[in-house]
């Protein structure tokens, strides 16, 4: 039965709830909440609409559905969950809707660990965050390790206690040394209680506790232990000094939020204030459907989406504008916190100065965005010129460049560098260890690299189409618009043979160097293509060639160094090529082999007891001579 919008509007209830608008293909294009569903949904279909976004939305609505809730707060929560799930086209959405990193402390284990994660699980562990970036998490964990010295190795406790020699971190006092057996389970648990207190921001409490411990250790003539507590106290005090005191009126936890808008992008800055200190900040953007969105509406939508993912809501939130749905938001935030949350829009005094400071960061973010737009426009112009030089009909938005590296044919490697919209994209780079070519044959090595790269592309795209591979996990599925080969006509001809064999039609050119190993020109089937050395296109080609060469030579040196380091194993009786491979696969590094105890070596499949003892004795004697 066809959906009759007029008839369905008459059936809407007088209840709070959420409504979902679908297009003719059944796709959800908008999700909204309502205090009274009947009144809110009917408004969309009235003839007095003036908002361009709403007019476009209604034009695309083929049918709608709704979910009744017990309260408007429940509707708000459900609306936000549905928006995150379906990402409707006409909703205001936080850009880069990624899962933010957390710090996880596994207090649910006998011997806890601390590490970064993006998944929140109900597993008894304690989570801190979310944080704005991986870098913030890594820096925080590094501070924790510097102050508290937890174990960072891959040993399993208590199974590995007393097995093998302690690692370097223990020797330089960067690890308490659980593996030695000198740290009890209760002591190690207490260490992680202190770490959690630190991550919670209870620095004053930690200093007080550490000071008491230091005095007790000193009174008991345990001067080394007292010195350890002293160093921890000094590290935390130094950290406190680096945190700006910002709110002299109270120590109430608060978040300060400022928003701004440029074109169809909203910019939001959030500063986190805990115990009168700015302890962190996050920057966000939101995609808008048009330029006529009120800042207070942006603020409201941001608060809904931002705090829905937060485990912690502060007691106070300072804003620039009085948000739409303020009463609803404060009610929801208070229920999420478990007690009253207050929202303020300060107009004068220290609180207003605080909001103004955060707003300066919004203005700065917008200025940087404008500058980046100009750079993007410039890069687009460069790519247009490059396409003109090469006779391409479309812009080479994704450029892949290839190079081979070896010395006298040993440790042959290939590298693929990627430039997207004129900028290097290191996460897209790929490295290849040449498997099937013996000796210094650059042409065949290049053919192997390209064959492996593009057969992988074909296979992955087939798997994605069949639903057996998630495109986010694919490593070779992207197809380049342009291929550049480090070399002249011979390298280009070898590359083109592979492309023709695989029936892949992608423009390809060689990057020719002069006697000083600098980019001189591009070469195609028709010969060299003259590009002025003073042009921006010439500079781009030079950057691509240098980046590809550096990636290839860097990978070669990495493999060569690893091979040299493992040559030490050649001096050990019973260790040949096969057993070296087994040891490398099992222990990964020569250092790990050196640190392995006899039992660990004997447990490796393929390593007999005699050889294991030879290895252990060899490195034990080495330790004694150093």
C-alpha positions, 0 to 999 in steps of 0.5 A: 500500500502506498504511503499517504503522507496526509493520512499519516499526519492525522494519525500522529500522537500527542506524545514525545518521541522521535521521527525518521524521514525516508526518501524514495529509496527507503534511506533515512535522510533526517532524524528529529525529536519532538515534545509533541510528535503531532505538532512537530512533524506537521510543521514540515509539510506546511506551505509557509516554509522559507528555510532552504534546507527544510524545503529541500528535505521535504521535497525528498521525503517519501514517507516517515515513521516515528517512535514514541518515548516516555519523555522528551529526554528519552527522545533526545537520547534516542535521536542522538543514537539514531543520528550516529547510526544512520548519519542522515544527510540533512542532520547536523553532524560532527565531522570525522565521526570516529571513535576517540581514543581512551586510556585503559587500565586493566584493574580487573586483572591481578597484574594490571596494564595501561594502554590506549584503546578505542573500544569501551567495554564493560569488562571491569577495567577503568577507562579515562577519556576520551582524548582528542588524539592518539598523540595526547594519549601517548604523551599522557601514557609516557608521563605515567610511565616516567613517574610511576614506572609500570612494566611495559614489556610483553611478559605475562605475570605471574607466569613469567616472574623469575624467568630470564633477565630483567630488561633495560628499563629495569636497569635504568629505573624506568620499570619497578621490575615485577619480573624479578619477584621483588614486587608483590601483587598487592604492591603492584595493584597499589601502583596502579591505584596511584596511576588511576588517581593521577589520571583522575587529576588528584595530584594534590592527594598523590603528593600528600600520600607520597610525601608521607611515604617518603618521610616514613621511608627516610625514618626507616633509613630506606633512603633509596625508596625515599628518593624514589618518592621524592622524584615522583613528587617533584615530577607531579609538582613540575607538571602542576606548574605547567598547568595554567591556573584559570579559575580562582573562584572555585575548584568546580569542574567545568567545560567551556565551549565556544562555537563559530561558523565559516560557510557550511562548517561549524568550528567548536572548541572545548576546554576542560577545567578541573581543580581550577586548571585547564587540563586539556582541550578538544577541537571539533568541526560539524558539517552544516547543510546551509549557512543559515544555521543559528549558533545556538542551534549548533551549540545545542546539537554539539552538546547532544552529540558530544556528551552522549559519548562521555562517561563524565559530565562536569558540574558546570558548562559555560557557553557563548549563547543561550542554547535552544532546548536549554531546559531539556539539555540541562535535564538530560545532562543532570540525569547523565551526571547523576546530580544537577548540571548548570549551564551558564552564558556569562556576560562579564567578569572572569567567567566571560573572560574564560569564554572569550579566551576559548572563542579566540581559539575558535577564531584561530581555527577558522583562520587556519581553515581559510589558509588551508582552503587557499593552499588546497586551491593552489594545489588544485591549480598545480594538479590542473597544470600537471594534467594539462602537461600530460594530456589528462582529461581528469585531475590526478587526485591520487598519484602513486610513485614507485622506486626500487632500491638495492646495492649489488642486488642484495636486499632488493626492495620496492616502495610505493609513495602516494600523493593525494590532492598534491600532498603526501599521504604516508599512511597509504605508502606501501613497501615491498620486499622483492621475492622473485628476482635475483640480482640487481635487475631493476626492470624485473623488480619494478614489474614484480612490485606493480604486479603484486600491487595491482593484483592485490587491488583487483582481488580486494575490490572483488572481495569488497563487492562480494561482502567478504572484506570491509573496505576500511581494512583493505590496503590496496583497493584504491586505484590511482589516477596517475602512476609515476616511475622513478626512471627513464624509458626502460623503467616505464616500458617495463611498468607498462607491460604489467599494466597491459597484461592486467588490462589496467588503463592508468596514465603512467610516466617516468621521472628522469633525473639529471647527472646530480640525481635531481628531477629533470623531466617526465617521459612518456610514450612520446618522449620527454615532456618539457616542464619549466624548472621554475614551475610549481608542477616541476617542484611537485614532481621533484617532491614526489620523486624524492619522497619515493626514493627516500622511502625505498632507500629507508626500507632497504637500510632497515632490512640490511641492518636487520640482516647484519644484526642477525649475522651474529647468530652465524657464529653459534654452533647449530644455527643455520639459515633455517633456524635463524628464520625460526628464531626471527619469527619467534622473537622478532629482534636479536635483543629478544633472543639475547634476553630469552632464558634457556627454557624459552629457547627450548620451547621454540618449535624447531630449536633442539635443546642442544642448539638452545643451550648453545644460543643461551651460553653464547649470549651469557658469555657476551654479557660477562665480557661487556 
